[in-house]
Amino acid sequence: MTANAPEYAWLDGRLVPWDQCVVHARSQGAFWGANVFEGIRAYVSPDDGEPYAFRVTEHLERLRRSMKSLHMEIDFTDADLAAACTDLILANDFGTDVHVCVVAYFGMGPNFDPLAHTTETGVHITSTPVPRSAAYDRGVAASISSWRRIGNDAMPTRIKAGANYHNSRLAQHEAVRNGFDTTLLLNSRGTVSEAPGSCVVMVRDGVLITPPGTSGVLEGITVDTVATLAGERLGLPLERREIDRAELYVCDELFLCGTMSELLPITSVDRLPVADGGPGEITRALQGHYDDAVRNRSSHPDWCTPVVPTPEGVVA
């Protein structure tokens, strides 16, 4: 058991003690990674001290698209899952920013066969406190991975499937062994796809650029947020086009973009500094606007769901 583990998790319709949130080792979700998931963050507002979950609707819509791609059906509605996230956050009562992971998985197959079709499914939800990374201010050093991003002709790259993330894990571990903080994966065409668990946004000549959906990326909710904020607050467009490796070496700014990474500056690529080697002005401005948005201080209150007790209340 992990030290200082959260008190509660959520499993198939009810809050349970953390140690009881388990699925069988022989389930398809555990054995072959036959699951899909979403990570949702809840941020404490400095104005009222209350937590707000960010873009819950969009995350659960993407979870449904992921399930559709795997022919998966579950017994819970989006409203059920949103209420479960709320109840779990309140039950654990961390008093700080929180990351919530919602996982829908396949259970046992006939004769315990991990390849066989099964309609047995389940959902587990866990939440953990997630303070902001120190790298948010200083930035990170990135490499170009020797591993290529999986292609959409091999796996559905637009969905958050657990099995897909072994690709990210291999690339990230290689980068850390080689002295980098993170890495960027190229696709089969040799153009930029994404980082392990994050999208990539580049700035050149006052334009934000991110790889298109056809480059093997997950279609990011945080990227969509950045596109809206950049247009509204800075008057800057976000262009979706291919980016080659050499263009990263000469760009003006570069940052990662994702629920966990938030907006994380990349200050070097393959030990070449990005511009002057520090976080750029546009990145810094967007970080400020993003922080306002997630803490319910922007013109998009619809993005922030108050974490308040559901009508049924929190029942363990």
ABEGO torsion letter per residue (X at the ends): XBBGBBABBBBGGBBBBAAABBBBAABAAAAAGBBBBBBBBBBBBAAAGBBBBBGAAAAAAAAAAAAAAAGBBBABBAAAAAAAAAAAAAAAGAGBBBBBBBBBBBBBBBGGBAABBBABBBBBBBBBBBBBBAAAAAEBBBBBBABBBBBAAABBAABBBAAAAAAAAAAAAAAAAAGBABBBBBBAAGBBBBBBGBBBBBBBGGBBBBBBAAAGBBBBAAAAAAAAAAAAAAGBBBBBBBBBAAAAAABABBBBBBAAAEBBBBABBGGBBBEAGBBBAAAAAAAAAAAAAAAGABABAAABBBBBBBAAEBBX
